[in-house]
Amino acid sequence: MAAIRPDELFRALSDASEIGQVLIDGDGCVVLWNAWMARASQIAPEAALGRTLAGIFPQLAGTRVVGAVDDTLARGMSAMLSSSLNKKLFPLSHEGKVPGKLEPMHQIIVIKPVQAAEGRACLIQVFDVTNMAHREALLRQQARTMEALAENYRLSELHNRAIVDNTADAIMTFGEDGAIGTYNPAAERIFGYDPYQIVGKSIAVLVPELAGADGKLNLDAVLDQRREVIGLRKIRASFPLELSVSAMELGGQRLFVAIAHDITERKTAEEELRNQKEWLTTLINAMPDLVCFKDGKGRWLVANQFYLDVAGLKGVDYHGRGGHELARLSQDHGDFLRGSIDSDERAWSERKPISYEKELDSPDGGAKVFDVVKIPLFNEDQSRRGLVLVGRDVTERKLTAARIHHLAHHDALTGLPNRVLFQERLRNATLQAKRAGHRVALMFLDLDKFKDINDTLGHHLGDLLLKAVAKRLQRCVRETDTVARLGGDEFAVVLTNLDGPVGASAVADAIIAAVAKPFGLDEHEVNTSTSIGITIYPDDAVDHDQLLKNADLAMFRSKAEGRNNYHFYVAEMDAEVQARKAIERDLRLAMGTEQLELHYQPLVELTTGEVVGCEALLRWKHPTRGWVGPAEFIPIAERTDLIGPLGRWILLQACLQGAAWARDGLPPLKIAVNLSPAQFKHHQPLVDMVAEILQQTGFPAEQLQLEITEGIAMQNIEATIDVLQQLRDMGAVISIDDFGTGYSSLNYLKRFPVDKLKIDRSFVADIGLHQDNAAVVKAIVNLGHSLGTRVNVEGIETRDQLDFILSHGVDEAQGYFFSRPVPPELFATLVREKSPYDLDSVVAS
């Protein structure tokens, strides 16, 4: 038989239909399988076409569906089949309440014959009646339940329904087979199922533990009692339930009523409470503070472990016990616990927080200080509710405060009182002396040439020396006296309860003798001395500032007169200070006038007698005082800010003069200019200044001789070497002045870029009196020549001195024997007329 071919229009209409349509030809093969059928069966049209129903669905072989189709094709009979009677039809699926989840479809199938041009065909129409079947089952079950309830509770039907429908608890009824019969609105809300979705299904779907492993009900644990179980929502989420089940006889059958209360919120709250309690316990036990909560009668409720350990209650059950009982149970801290009761009562009686400090022995040994705060709590009727105790450990803070106080009032290196505490002690001493009619001596002292020791042996040895001196000073005074370090190597001593200056003299002698003894420091033997200034209260002054000033003036006098001694303050010292201030003032004025000028002393080459250069020396002609000696004003300039501009002026004038001599036809002459320690502190500005002046004046750098003292050379050695190298790279000649009077190390000296060593005049001033000087001069000459430097001796004033240095191979000399420092024009005449000198018959000018 020819196949039936439905046209495209029919196929399109069939695919748009909301029912399943299947067309079968006379051979029993499918020729139409519309889109609805494809979705419901999950079999595509191309997989179904040309096949029999039994071929598509093997489970339909021999069923009434296949038989009805055969009857229609053979005899033209129509048929209508329904799955509502649990008879198997097409295995089709229907989308359930949960999106994406399929469930078996209840169907009605209509089978009709279709007359085709070349024979008979069969049209099958499939209708989805799933929802209708569910509603029918629900209605039937509800009808049965209602009939049973009506028999026993007809008079209270409306009342009970109102209760069931409006209660917050889920109420469900089920039979002995577990099938759910009724299901109230609260159950819908709690479990998430609509009644038609759950009625008829087992109660174990909602409460899985009501059924055993075999699926049979097991109600023994919940029947006629309330217990917590786990419920299961429609979304498969578990949650806590409080469930009770009761049984009743209804219509001759046993019926169970389940009442379930959702306790999710209660469980969450309980868990939160447990967490908070655990967190609180963990927190207070982790705190290194005392923490305790008491009730209104002083009984302990909560205490952290630290408090229990400190109070000697480790391992004691403290809960609900009062202070007296715990004091008996405490190990060595009963007094503390009993005393705590009194402070509790005080906090309650004052009705406000109280605080106090308490020192206790800590469990790990030692003492700890606690800042304790007690906060009383009251009920609304103002009766006692409880008390909170918090004790903050302030031990470290107290120690830190003590350290800060000590550091603020004591010297960090020596531990002696510093300037702040010293001034406080001085004030207290003078106040007591004023009341008692006694005297107070104030001493200022510093170590002689401490800077040289620091520079040569290093700051570490210098610090050790200061600490050792501090200890010796303390041994020289009484406990009532004060020894303070004011800074650097400066110390002060306050002597109390003196009758006169004699007691101060005795202490000063003891200090000088103690400091003069050698110090053994890190395998070095260090020798030093001290200069002391003393002033007496109230003889010299009553004002503290004036006393400090007086002691400083007296110490300055001690240093000026040779060091290693002491001087009492006398009024004339103020006059000397005023004189120095006058010199400083006049010197500032002289900087802008023609009062200052340079004089030049010749440098004589001892092998030829020629004048090879000169040393530029500053001279000051005061308008009223006449010539002022350099020893009088140069130290003042170095202690003030005058040395900077003064040093620049000297270098500029010397270079200008050298250039002028060259223009006047004098041979190339070296000009030596001294650099002061103050200038050398600022290394780079010094280098820049020299370079700028050389460029500005045009004076050849190789004719400029820059002289530094041995002490300058040993300050900040690495930086000094760098600066000297920069100056030497310009072409300048570097000379170390006053060599032999300092503490220079040969190890450092050989590293210095030095061209000349100038032996200090003190080594030739007393030739014949000190035979050791000859050995020193010879050693310096040999040292200089071995280092590749020239050697100069200054201060040559006699023939014997000249013969002495000639015999020792000195290269160059200067001094009054050849010429005093003279103005520029006289120096030019000297070079033209006397150079070279006849060293065998030199006559001083």
Salt bridges, closest charged atoms under 4 A:
ASP71 OD1 - ARG75 NH2 2.62
ASP128 OD2 - HIS94 ND1 2.66
GLU136 OE2 - ARG140 NH1 2.56
ASP165 OD1 - ARG161 NH1 3.15
ASP169 OD1 - HIS261 ND1 2.62
ASP194 OD2 - LYS97 NZ 3.51
GLU209 OE1 - ARG227 NH1 3.31
GLU228 OE2 - ARG266 NH2 3.12
GLU228 OE1 - LYS267 NZ 2.73
GLU242 OE1 - ARG226 NH2 2.63
GLU242 OE2 - ARG266 NH1 3.66
ASP262 OD2 - ARG233 NH2 3.39
GLU270 OE2 - ARG266 NE 3.58
GLU270 OE1 - LYS267 NZ 3.97
GLU271 OE1 - ARG274 NH2 2.44
ASP289 OD2 - ARG392 NE 2.90
ASP295 OD2 - ARG299 NE 2.76
GLU325 OE2 - ARG321 NE 3.27
ASP335 OD1 - ARG338 NH2 2.97
ASP344 OD2 - LYS294 NZ 2.66
ASP344 OD1 - LYS374 NZ 2.53
GLU345 OE1 - ARG384 NH2 2.77
GLU350 OE2 - ARG346 NH1 3.74
GLU357 OE1 - LYS398 NZ 3.29
ASP393 OD2 - LYS368 NZ 3.28
GLU396 OE2 - ARG403 NH2 2.80
ASP411 OD1 - ARG485 NH1 3.06
ASP446 OD1 - LYS559 NZ 2.71
ASP448 OD1 - LYS559 NZ 3.06
ASP455 OD2 - LYS451 NZ 3.27
ASP481 OD1 - ARG478 NH2 2.88
ASP522 OD2 - HIS460 NE2 2.97
ASP539 OD2 - ARG439 NE 2.87
GLU561 OE2 - ARG557 NH1 3.71
GLU561 OE1 - HIS567 NE2 2.86
GLU576 OE2 - ARG557 NH2 1.94
GLU584 OE2 - ARG588 NH2 3.18
ASP586 OD1 - ARG585 NE 3.78
ASP586 OD2 - HIS622 NE2 2.83
GLU597 OE2 - HIS599 NE2 2.70
GLU605 OE1 - ARG790 NH2 2.33
GLU615 OE1 - LYS758 NZ 3.18
GLU632 OE2 - ARG625 NH2 2.68
ASP641 OD1 - ARG588 NH2 2.72
GLU692 OE2 - ARG648 NH2 3.01
GLU707 OE2 - LYS758 NZ 2.95
GLU718 OE1 - ARG751 NH2 2.96
ASP755 OD1 - ARG728 NH2 2.80
ASP766 OD2 - HIS770 NE2 3.18
GLU794 OE1 - LYS758 NZ 3.76
ASP803 OD1 - ARG799 NH2 3.01
ASP811 OD2 - HIS785 NE2 2.87
GLU812 OE2 - LYS756 NZ 2.60
GLU812 OE1 - ARG790 NH2 3.66
